[in-house]
Amino acid sequence: MTIVPEIMNANSLEDLARAIQCLLFASPETLPGVRLCEILEADKDTIEQGVELLREMLTGGGLQVVEIAGGYQLATRPEYAGVVYRLLQPAPARLSAQALEVLAIIAYRQPMTRPEVDDIRGVNSQHAVATLVEKGLVTTVGRKESVGRPLLYGTTPHFLTSFGLRDLRELPNLEALRTAVVEEAPIVLHGVSQTGEEFEEEAEDAEDFEPVMTPADSEPDLEEGEGDLEEV
């Protein structure tokens, strides 16, 4: 059963506009004007009139007809982008500590192979690399000119977007990170300082006390032979 003849025979531009709305809604991609002409069996001018009328009919609503890449598309209005974004926003991707470690290594030393990552970590990184590739944070960028020509991995534009970076030059400076870790205040557990400062203070306090002499300490040390009795 075809509804095209019924629409055209009705000679109603409003019916044509509604038909265009249905097609744009059902289409997963942009519909060129030529394709609309074929489906609705109408000429180009009539289709354009139907599109313009549809735009008027949608005025005041949340949808609009936009022309993109030589075709038409039914889209939401910009003022409702925030609401649509909350609907389509994917669940936040949670990475394991191992995956984050691998991601950091690749980000700072890319391009690099998985065996090179394994050498740095000392463990197999196959699962972590596969997870990062699956989440679109890492991708293959070529092959290394060595035995076996292993795959080279690097970060993706999605990596930059996820971490709010314009480019890789905005990655934190490694030397600055090392300095921050080294200069971090030591952790004191149970009153024992890891710097030795408390021990120095205790030694200084000890200088204010006089040593207590015990009977054993008061006896002079005898050199070898001094304690022998003289023969009479």
CORGIZI-V457924 format. One line per field, one symbol per residue. ss: DSSP state (A for helix, B for strand, O for the rest). phi: phi as a letter, one per 20 degrees, with the letter a starting at -180 (. if undefined). psi: psi as a letter, one per 30 degrees, with the letter a starting at -180 (. if undefined). Layout:
BEGIN
ss=???
phi=???
psi=???
END
This chain:
BEGIN
ss=OOOAAAAAAAOOAAAAAAAAAAAAAAOOOOBBAAAAAAAAOOOAAAAAAAAAAAAAAOOOOOBBBBBBOOBBBBBBOAAAAAAAAAAAOOOOOOOOAAAAAAAAAAAAAOOBOAAAAAAAAOOOOAAAAAAAAAOOOBBBBBBOOOOOOOBBBBBOAAAAAAOOOOOAAAOOOAAAAAAAAAOOOOOOBOOBOOOOAAAAAAAAAAOOOOOOOOAAAAOOOOOOOOOOOOOO
phi=.ddfgfffffldffffffffgffffeffbfdfgffffffelcefffffffffffgffegndedbeddclmbdbecffgfdfffffffefffgfddffffffffffffecffbefgfffffencfdgffffffffemecbfdqcefbgnlffddbfdgfffffdmdfbffefgffffffffffefffeddlmdeeenfffffffffffedefeedgffffffeffnfeffffe
psi=kkfeeeeeffhkfeeeeeeeeeeeefkflkjleeeeeeefhlleeeeeeeeeeeeeffkfafllkljkhgakkkllkefgeeeeeeefklkkkkkleeeeeeeeeeefglklleeeeeeefglkgeeeeeeeeefgfklkgakkiakfilkkkllleeeeeeghkelffgkkkeeeeeeeeegkklkkkhgjkffgeeeeeeeeefffkkkkkleeffkkkklkffgkkkk.
END
